[in-house]
Amino acid sequence: MSSLPAQCPQLVDARHVAAMLNLSVRTLWRLIKLRGFPQPIRVGPRAIRWRLSDVADYVRQLQPACQNAVTMNCMPMSAHHSSEQAAVHD
């Protein structure tokens, strides 16, 4: 088996991208639609992939926003979500 050329981008599917970001696949698609998440590349009739470098760049762009949220003593989104669920079930 031959190795890929160095300039060939690593491509990952929706399951892998969602797992990298600790999200569900459905939430990943919502991010794509609402927040400018990198657009996928169609590599076949039913195959969609993301460049790993695009996903990494997106995460790097989020880091300053996350640091500002901590500085402002904001709860992370997952905490907001679980508190909302708790309120619904009470």
N, C-alpha and C positions, 0 to 999 in steps of 0.2 A: 504494500500500500504506500503510495507517495504522500508526502506532506504537502500542505497548502503553501503557496507562495506567501512571503512575509507581508505583502501589500493586500492580500485577500482579507476582507473584513470577516470577523466572527459573527455569525448570525444565530439568533436564538428565537425560539417560538414564544407564543403568548404565555404558556404555562411557566416557562423559565423566567420570563420578564416579571410576571406577577410574583413568583416565588422570591426573586431577587429583591423586590420592593415590599415583600410581606403583604401582598394584596390578593384579592380574588381576581380571577380573569375578568369577571364582569366589571369590577371596579377599574381595572386597567383600561377596558374599552371606554368607560365613562371619562377617565382622565384624557384619553386621546380626543374624545369629542369636546370636552369642556375646557381643558387647561393647556392645550398646546403640547401634549406629550409627543415625542417623535413619531412621525408617521411610519407605519410598517412598509416593508418591501414585499411585493408579490413575487414569489420565486417559482410559482406553479399555479395551475388552475385552482387548487384548494390549499395552497401552502403560503403562509404569510410569516415573515420573519422581521426581526429588528436587528440593526447593527448594534453590537455590544457597546461600541464606542459612543453611539448616540444616546443609549440609555445611561451610560456613565456620565456623559456631559450633562444630561438632564438632572441627575442626582447631584452633581457638583453645583449646578445653578440653585438647587433647593437648599443647600447647606447654609448659606447666609440667612435665608428666611427662617430656617429652623433655629439658628442661633439667636436671631432677633426674638423669636417666640419665647425662647427660654429666658432671655434677658427681661422681657416684659412680663414674665411669670404667667405665661399662657399655658393651657393644657394642650398636650398633643392631640391630634385628631382622633386617635384611637381612644383616648380618655373621654373626649366629647361623645363619641359613639356609644361607649359602654355606659356612660351616665344617662344618655338618652334612652337606651334600652332598659336600664333599671327603672327610670321614671315611667316608662310604658307598662312595665310589668307590676308596678306597685298599685 
